[in-house]
Amino acid sequence: MPTWTIEDAEELYGVRRWGAGYFSIGDNGNIQIAPNHRLPDVTIDMQEVVDEIIAEGIQFPAVIRFHDILRSQVEILNETFADTIEKADYQGRYTGVFPIKVNQMREVVEEIMDAGEPYDYGLEAGSKPELMAVLAYNDNPNALTVLNGYKDEDYLTLALLGRQLGRKMIIVIEKYSELEMLIPLAKKLGVEPMIGLRSKMMVRSLGKWASSSGDGAKFGLSITEILNIIERLKQEDMLHCAKLLHFHIGSQLSDIRKIKEAVSEAARLYAKLVQLGVPLEYLDIGGGLGIDYDGTSSTTDSSRNYSTEEYVADVVYGVKQICDLEKVAHPNLVSESGRAITAHHSCVVTNIVGEIKNTGKQFDTSASEGEHIIVTNMRELTTANDLHPQERYNDAAGFKENAYEAFKLGILSLEEIAKIDTMYWQILSEIQKSLDHDSFVFQELEKLDDMLASQYLCNFSIFQSAADTWAIGQVLPIVPISRLDEKPEVRCSIVDITCDSDGKLRKYIEGTELSDNIPMHALHKDQPYHVGLFLTGAYQDVMGDMHNLFGRLTEVHVYCHDDEPGDFYIEEVVPGTAAEKVLETMQYNTDYMAKTVKKSIDRLVRKGQIAPREGVKWTDYYEKCLAGSTYLKV
Ligand SMILES: *Cc1c(COP(=O)(O)O)cnc(C)c1O
């Protein structure tokens, strides 16, 4: 037997392939993080972070945020644009914005604004509450604030307030009626707006967000509408307010060719509008810069077939070429990358709290007098090793089906069903072990791996921490934090602690393929087993719901620092939502609940059924649980 190495672990879990230079497997078999792209040799051992979390008495699951990764991503995007612009002799500059819908956590937005300050990096909002946040957090007069989404009068008024404060607030018109609302408002307040026009693009992206462009798109203006708006602005002597042309053809764009097509279409439109006398200065290419979640560098929905450098080069050179041909000045470039900025910086770390397996059911299967013939037949099959595997499988499945039919008719006893079950799973595991996966295997037998896989019960909620894996089939890497120098011998799927059978990760990265289950290490008694769900920083962090009332996770904010032991320190711990808080959002009055439970206990005390001291203990215990964590305390 060749020994298992960390190279084998790397091959299996693909940590470097999706890790983007931040994640790798150390010689000690632990996940390592190099959070600062400028200091690739300063690495944090993830197990040490986990140990410190345990030492501080923090409960899992926890979101771990690596702020240095966030900063690195902001720097990389801005510097890639700056470098490419210089190399291409491009005349405009890059002033990107971060769309806060991707992760509205205050600490995340603050870190991004701080890291982006030298580049005049701004923010994008798509709703009124987001605009209110952005007004307070983007006070750099040179940075843009781009305002998308449908707008009412309050939204527009707040935007004009931003203009009063000297900010570059760009109101992107999504539909014609917004302009009719804006014009009188701006006049009344005597504030000159900066206007953007969102074009409904003809190029169709691939993947989950294909409907973001084309005639049926929810947002954006047709060419006819754009021309009407220009006419209207001219009438009002406001054409000089039109500053930006915007498009967004979808998130997680997997194919670079669609991006090139979109850039050509938009650059041509930009040039033609400028030739018509519209004094545009900015071309905003929206979001869509993808993440290689599955590490395959392909056009699958969870990957991308290009690098950030290639994306930036295609944008810069693409716009330059068309503007040069059309003899129009190069616009300043804006992008609204959200996923690409935030996905890597956070992960969910939690513990496996148990294992559920079909082969675990054991019942004494020895023959008993007068047993039913189906039971005898199944027993004979347990030793029929020379039978063709497919035939043996067919027989076992047939006997099991017959047995359950017979049970329904009252012919088989509960004990007999337990024997049938035990022998059935025994036979299936024998068949699975006998199969040689390198040669041809009957299709039905391929399913055996999945049928026999264990379920690892993971202390988290899919609906809270990995909503997109459930909603849109997104793939997220899940990898043990340690023991990667040890061969993982248990095939399993990961299920969560919600009482929902959908609460299960459905796809796993196994090498360069996607699989229905994944090898993990055998669980040892009294030895916690921690796994990390990675790349959760975009959308997943903030999309969680109230399913089963689990609420938000505890957050641990980690900073890299080479003077600290382990090169890191935990800067802040934000406790997860307490049980009483999630109950209150569902309109429960927890004081009333505590009082009611206390009353019931008091009644028992009065009747003398429990001692007064014990009654007080139970009352306190109930109140303590209300204030405590919603997740499993293990
Ligand atoms: C969602 C959204 C984005 C962010 O897209 P990413 O793919 O996460 O970069 C940018 N702009 C608009 C208009 C959006 O709706």
PDBQT file of the ligand as one rigid body, heavy atoms in Angstrom, charges set to zero:
ROOT
HETATM    1  C1  LIG A 701     -25.272  41.882  -8.066  1.00  0.00    +0.000 C 
HETATM    2  C2  LIG A 701     -24.752  42.991  -8.841  1.00  0.00    +0.000 A 
HETATM    3  C3  LIG A 701     -23.368  43.206  -8.899  1.00  0.00    +0.000 A 
HETATM    4  C4  LIG A 701     -22.359  42.290  -8.260  1.00  0.00    +0.000 C 
HETATM    5  O1  LIG A 701     -22.056  41.243  -9.119  1.00  0.00    +0.000 OA
HETATM    6  P1  LIG A 701     -20.840  40.238  -8.800  1.00  0.00    +0.000 P 
HETATM    7  O2  LIG A 701     -21.029  39.197  -9.827  1.00  0.00    +0.000 OA
HETATM    8  O3  LIG A 701     -21.036  39.747  -7.416  1.00  0.00    +0.000 OA
HETATM    9  O4  LIG A 701     -19.576  40.965  -8.971  1.00  0.00    +0.000 OA
HETATM   10  C5  LIG A 701     -22.922  44.318  -9.583  1.00  0.00    +0.000 A 
HETATM   11  N1  LIG A 701     -23.779  45.164 -10.188  1.00  0.00    +0.000 NA
HETATM   12  C6  LIG A 701     -25.125  44.970 -10.164  1.00  0.00    +0.000 A 
HETATM   13  C7  LIG A 701     -26.004  45.936 -10.851  1.00  0.00    +0.000 C 
HETATM   14  C8  LIG A 701     -25.646  43.878  -9.501  1.00  0.00    +0.000 A 
HETATM   15  O5  LIG A 701     -26.958  43.680  -9.501  1.00  0.00    +0.000 OA
ENDROOT
TORSDOF 0
